[in-house]
Amino acid sequence: MPGTVAQLRSALGKRKLSTTGLKSELEARLEAAKATEELETVQLEAKRCKSVMNSLADEYICPITQELPIEPVIAEDGKVYEKGAIEEWLGKQQRSPFTGLPMGTRLMPATQARNTIEQLVQSGAIEGEKAASWKKKLEGEKKLKQLREKAEAGDAGAMHSMYRAYTSDVAEYGLTRDSRQARAWLERGARLQHPKCMTHYSIYLISGKGGEKLPALGLVFLGQAASLGSDLAAWLLGRAFIEGSVGLPKDIEMGKHWLRKASDGQATIKHLKPEFIEKAVAMLAQASA
């Protein structure tokens, strides 16, 4: 702190502050100015650090999902990816999503990247959409772990939920769509005679989604699911008989039988969407005309 009034006025003048008043007033004014300057310096440094931290976090952004990965892996192009996203990508094409050049399928766990991302997010060093999205996916990861434990313990309902986790509920669990994983969980549930799993597994088998196309086996599971009370299975079976599709002979009476079950509330396992119930009613009316 300058000692003389002249020095105080000089210091205040350089800061374009008032230089009038008693010495004690000048000292108080200069002290307040210095405190403000120190605070601004700290804030500026904090802002600079956050900018650096955000730039560091950007290095871990998955080129496919454009988000920070929960389960990061390093691909052969040296980039960090969300495991599920890069596995799905490489299942369709063996080229780098980042460079576009040919690339093998070998992936290495990026444990250090995961630890760094977690420290950056949890410490508040990075915030905004990147951090919020990662925290949401982390919560989804915890829920998925609990669900997986139940499924692995033999809970067929949890197996059906695992199928949904890889299809319609990917956002809730922070996953990417994975038809192979979905099919695998459906198969496990179907083997335990879970009607919903059996129905959706039959669709995957008939269409070849997520694996080999096995329409005959798919029809077996579809018929069993319909017999166990699935309205969705009854609708699919009824439509197939009416149309004579997916390897079934055209059989109007059999088709009407299953369409009735799908549309009149006879089915005990209800997972057919309202719009398809309406279609079942319309198809039944047309077949009965």
N, C-alpha and C positions, 0 to 999 in steps of 0.2 A: 504494500500500500504506500503510495507517494506520501512524503511527510509534510511538505509545505502547501500552502493554499495555491500557489502558482502551479505546482506540480499536479495537484488535484484537478485544477481547472484545465490544465493541458490534457490530462488523461481523459477527462469528461468530454473535452472538445473533440478529441480524436474519435470519440464514440458518437459524436453529434448529439450530445446531451447538454442540458442546461448547466451553465457554469456560474450561476448566481447563487448567493446564499452564504450562510456561515460555514466555517470549516467543518463542523460536525455534520451539517446537512450535505456538504459535498462528499464527505467520507461515506455517509450512508448511501448516497446516490451511486457512488462508484462501486461500493460493496454489492449493492443490488444488481448493478450492471454485470459485474464479474460473475455473480451467482447464475444470472440468466445465461451468460456466455458458456459457463461450464455445463449447464443443463443442456443447452443446444448442442454442445460438443458431444456429450454422452448420447443424446438422442440421434445425432448424425452417425456416430460410431455404431450404435445399435442398428440403425437402418442399413448401414453399410454391411454389417455382419449378417443381417437377415438376407440381404441381397446375395451375399456370397453363399449362404446356406441354401437359399432357393436355387442358385445356380448349380450347387453341388447336388441337390435333390433332382434337378432336371436331368442329370447324367444317368439317373436310375429310372427315368420314365420309360415304360414299356412302349416300344414303337408301334405295337399292335393296339393295345387298349388305351394308350395315351394317359395312363395313370401310374402311380407308384405301385409296384407289385407287392402282394402279400407273400407269395412264394416265388421269389426271384431265382432265376437260373441264368447261367451264361451260355449262350449258343456259340457255335463255331465261328461266327462273325465277330465275336468279342463283345457283343451287346448284351445288356441285361433285359430279360423278358419275364412276364408273368408265365409261370410254367404251363398252366392249362391253355393259355392263348397260343404259345409257340408250338405246343404239341399238336394242337388242332391245325395250326397253319402248316406245319411240316407233314401232317398226315395227308394234306391235299397237294402240296408242292414243296419241293426241296430247294427252295431259294430263300435268300435272306430277305426278310421284310424291310430291312434297313437299306441294304445296298442293291437288292435285286439280283445279286450274283448267286450262282449255284452254291448250295451249302448242305453239309451232312446233317444227320439227325442227333448227333451226340450233344447232350446237355449236362452241364455241371451245376450243382447247387451253389448259389451265391450267398452263403451264410453271412459273410461280412457286409454285403449290400443290405441284407435284411436287418442286421443289427444297426447299421448306420441310419437307415430309413427310420427305424423305430425310435432311435435316440433323437433324431431331428424332429420327428413329429411330437413325441411325448414331452420333449423339453420346451416346445413352443418356438423352436428356432425357425421352423417353417409353419405357415398357417394358410388360411384361405381354402380354396376348393381342393387343392392337392391333399392337404392334411385332413380335411373333413372327409373326403372320399376314402382315404386310407384307413381312418379310424372306423368308418362305417364297415369297410371290408373286414377289418380286424374283428369287429363284433360278430360279423357273419361267420368268420372263421371259427370263433368260439362256439357259436350255435351249431355249426356244421360238425365240429368235433363231438359234441354231445349227441347229435343225431346219428352220427356214424357209429358211435359206441353202442347205441341202442340197436342199430341195424346189424352190426357185427354180432350182437348177442342173440340174434334170431328173431327180432321184432319185424314181422312182415310189413306192418303199417309204416314203420320207420324206413324200410327198404323202398316203399312207394314214395315216401317223402324225399329220399335220396335221389330217386329218379327225377322228381320235380326240381330238386336243387340243381340238377344239371340241365334243366330245360326251362320251364316257366318261371322258376323262382331263383334264377341265377343272381339277380340284383340283390336279393335278400341275403344271400350267402357269400357274395363277393366272388362268384365263380364265372367262368365263361362256359357257354353252351358246349356240351360234350356228349354226342350221341352214343359213343361207345360206352362211356361210364353209365349213362342213363340205361342203356340196354342191359348192361351187366347187372345193375341193381334190380331191374324189372325181372330178369330171369330168376334171380335168387328168390324174389317174392312170389313169382309164379310157381316155382317148384314147391312152395309152401301153401299153394292153393289160395292165395290172396286174390280175390276176384278183380280188383282194380289193376293189380300188377299183371295178371293173366291177360286182361283185355288189352292193355297198352303193349305188353310184350308181343301179343299176336300181331298187332299193327306193325311193330318193328320187324318181325319175322316175315310177314307177307310183303312188306315194302323193301326189305333189305336194308333198312336204316340202321346204322351203327354196327353193321356186320353182314354175315352171309344172308342171302335171300332164301328163306325156307317156308314157302307158302303152305305146304301141306301141314307142317308142324304148327304153323300159325293158326290154321283153321281148327286144329285140335284144341289149342288153348282158347280160341275164340268161342268154340262150342261149349267148352267146360265153364268158361266165365259166364256165358249167357245162362247156362243151366243153374249156376250158383246165384243168379239174381242180378247180374250187372245190366242195367238198362242201356249203357253204351254198347256192350257186347251184343245185346239183343237187337239194337238198331243196326249195327254193322252187319250182323248175320242176316237180318231181315232184308236189308237192302241188297246184299250179295245174292240172296235167293231170287229176289224180284228181278234183278238185272242179269243173273246168271254170270256173275263175275268172280274174280279171285279163285278160279278153279272149281266153283260150285255149279251144279246144273241149275238151269232156270226152273224154279218151283214156286209158283205163285202162292199156293196154299201154305207151304212152309214159310214163305216170306211173310205172308199175312200173320201167321202165328207169332213170329218173333216181333213184328212191328207192333202188334197189339201189346205184347209184354213191355215193349219200350215206351209206349205212349199212354197206356191206361193206368199206370201206377202199380201194375202187378210186380214189377221188378223191385227187389228189396235193397239193392245196392245202387244208389242214385248218383250218377256222375255225368249224366248226359245233359248238355247245355239246352236251355229252353228253345233256342232256334232250331235245334235238331229234333226236339220232340215235335215241334210244329211240322217239320219236314216228314217225320215218321207218320204223323196223322194224315198229311196230304198224300203221301205215297200209298198209305193203307186205303184211303178213300178212292184213289185212282185205280188201285188193284182190285177193289171190290165192285167197281162200276160195271 
